[in-house]
Amino acid sequence: MGMKEVAEKYSDYQVEMRRWFHNNAEVSEKEYETAKKIREELDKMGVEWEHCGLETSTLATIKGAKPGKTVLLRGDIDALSVTEETGLPFASKTKGVMHACGHDCHISMLLTAAHILNDMKDELCGTVKLAWQSSEEVATGAKAMVEDGALDGVDACFAMHVWGNVPAGHISCDAGPRMGAARMFEIDVQGSSGHGAQPDLAVDAIVAGSAIVGSLQTVVSRKLAPAEPAVVTVGTFNAGERWNVIAGSAKLTGTTRCFSYDVFNKFPEYVEQVATDTAKAYGCTAEVRDTLLVPPTVNDEGMSALARAVAQDVIGEEAPIHVPPTAGGEDFAYFMEKVPGCVLLLGVADEASGACYVQHHSKFTVYEPELIRGAQIYAKVAMDFNAGREV
């Protein structure tokens, strides 16, 4: 029996699982029922699993009957703090929490792929590790799994992300930078408070903070090469307690995004320099704290070529399309720093069925018939890579 025939046995299962996880959405680092359900399903299959990384992350192993390589497949499992407005009969029953990024699809596709691979063990070369990873949305899950040995003995890695900007029937898996590096910065500005009618006797932190917001934009326009795409965003600015009092302190928080490791490593220095020097010019001081969230997601050329070829086998010759990189971060980058890998964007947009909203929207949903093909792509990438398929 070929993979397509094996997969068809699990088409209804794929939908059932996706809807269960969508109905039972849980936020990052608290995906207890999600993890329990995943492990119950693996037990039913007779597939070995273990805890790995954070408490709610699960690493399963399927060994083939033939010698070959080892590949890791990743599916993230956390939902977002978004109130669902889809009106679906299986909408999230968890108030204020929704799978608005499609991770419910990743969980179910990877479970379905586990069924396919388990049924085809006699034809499988080498070993497949399947990682149901916690907490992608807060960028803590992948790093924890890597540190806990998820990649021990692994030759390559692969992940998929359902994508609301890609039409159903298509995928995007170009080599090179695909998702942005993300850092968070916090800037504490200190001046001296005073009466609003006597500005000469105070040092206004709001004026200094406002100048810092403007000056930070010169990091991209004047410190980086014009061909380097990058973003500096100030997301919050908190200062002041009363309308007629000059604020003595202010706090700014924001994020930087880029696709280059060189820029990624320089951003903290640039932000600190601009913030402290600008604050000084206004008679204030500034303290800057930088938090690394995720490095750039850079698709390996060989793995990307394999994934595109597999997608053509599963969906059709016209499946691959070009989609520009997105500055949104993806913590699968921590896996890809260690071994060659790629992230494939699976098209799930279909206006006729209402799947016409982007990720993180309160009405985000997907064209479900594509998910069984996603499960096949997971399984076939593993089988073809382990068997040494050349593209």
C-alpha positions, 0 to 999 in steps of 0.5 A: 500500500502506498503512502497516499492510500495509507494517509486516506485511512486517517483523513477523518482522524486528522480532522477529528484531532484538529478540531479537538485541539482547537476546541481545547486551546491552551496558552504557552507553558500550560498546555497540560491537556494538549500534552496529555491528549498527544501522549494518549494518542501515541500510546494507542499507536504503540509509539514510544515517547518521552518528556523533553524540554519544558513539562508539556513538550513531547518527543516520540521516536519511530524506528524503521526496519531499514538502516538510514539517517535520522530526522526530526519533525516538529509541531508546536502546540500552544495557542494565543490569548485571543478571543475567538470570533469564528462561530465554528461549532468546535470553537475554543471553549477556553475563554480568551484563548484561541488557536489563532496561529494554526498550531492545532493543525500542526499537532494533528498533522504530526499525529497523523504523520506518526500513524502513517510512519508507524504503519509504514515502518517496514519501508522506513529507513533510519529513525524519525523523531517527532517533537510536539513542542510547547511554547513557540509563541513565547520562544521558550519551547524549542530552546529547551528541547534542544538543550534537553537533547532532542537533536542527539543523533539527528541529521536534519530537521523539518517543520511546517506552518499553515499559512493564511496568506498562501492559497490552498493547494500551494506551499512556500519553502524557499531556501535562505532567510524566511522568518525574522530574528526577534529581540525585545528591548526595555528602556528606563529613562530617568529625569527629574519631576517638577511642576508643569508650570516650572519646566526650568526646575525639572528634567522632562523624561517624556520629552527625552523618551519621545526623542528616543522613539524618533532617534531609534528609527535612525538605526535602520535608516542610518546604521544599516545597509539599505539592502538589509531589511530590518525593523525597530518598533517601540510598542509601549511608552509609559510615563507621567502620573498627573496632567500638570506634573512633569514626569521624572521617569519613563519606560519604553519597550519594543522589538527589533526584527531582521534576517541577518545574523550580523544585524541580529548581533549588532542590534543591542549595541545600536539601540543602547547607544541611541537611547543613552546618547539621546537621553543625555542630550536632554539631561536624562539617563537611560538604562537599556535591557535586551532580551534575545527571543529567537535568531533568524530562521534560515532554510537550508538549501538542500532541505528546502529543495527536498521539501519542495520536491515532496510537496510536488509529489503530494500536491502537484507540480504547481504547488511551490510558489514564492512568498516573501520572508516575514519578520515574524519570529519562529523558535524552530530557528534554535533547531536549525542552528544545530542541524540543517532544516527548513520550515515549509509554509502550507497554504490553507487559504480558501475564501469560499470556505471562510478561510480568508483571515491572517494568522492571529486574527480572531476569525482565523481558520483553515481549509481543512482538506489541505491538512491530510496533505500536510501530514503526508508531506511530514511523513514523506519528507522523513522517509525520503530524507532518511532514505537519502533521496537526492533532488 
